[in-house]
Amino acid sequence: ILNVEQSPQSLHVQEGDSTNFTCSFPSSNFYALHWYRWETAKSPEALFVMTLNGDEKKKGRISATLNTKEGYSYLYIKGSQPEDSATYLCALTSGGSNYKLTFGKGTLLTVNP
Amino acid sequence: GAVVSQHPSWVICKSGTSVKIECRSLDFQATTMFWYRQFPKQSLMLMATSNEGSKATYEQGVEKDKFLINHASLTLSTLTVTSAHPEDSSFYICSGGRLNTEAFFGQGTRLTVV
């Protein structure tokens, strides 16, 4: 069973603060790392899918990095806004597992105005 | 992104009854649909992989006779929880999309069995 760990479990920041959270995963047999943003009562929304060691991806104020050798990915949010409040999920796809996603428990971000 | 519509969003049923949850891909053809379950404070856990026109593949520990999956068309997959019991109360969510690209999720179904 793959173990995908996310930290912190939750955090509160003030509007305008920048923040980041971590996703750790087993580095062996890595195939892809996904980040999703999940707002309450909505569907999880894909942010990034990363496959290569050293990958850096950016969408607006949100960016992510990937280190497959040491088994971690960081998600960064610059200048947090209240609308960024959501649960951020990471999920791992490993080779040989029929490409299914193994999720972490998520990081719940609350941005206070 | 692509849209997956899941219904119902919540359901309360009596113990021993069956509940059907539907997932429809609205603007793409989903040859494969994944069904997940999430218990409180836990991660989304894959239950089964639904393949259009063939039998579903179930994860270890998931009873195939209890969680019936039907994927009769490229746009519809259903999960039926048969003879539901309180321990089946959970959040169920489906996703579709091409393998190894971003997944497109339904809105999820909160099932409460009383």
Interface residues (C-beta under 8 A of the other chain):
Chain A: V4 Y31 A32 H34 Y36 A41 K42 S43 P44 E45 A46 V49 L89 A91 T93 N98 Y99 K100 L101 T102 F103 G104 K105 G106
Chain B: G1 V4 F34 Y36 K41 Q42 S43 L44 M45 L46 T49 T57 I93 S95 L99 N100 T101 E102 A103 F104 F105 G106 Q107 G108
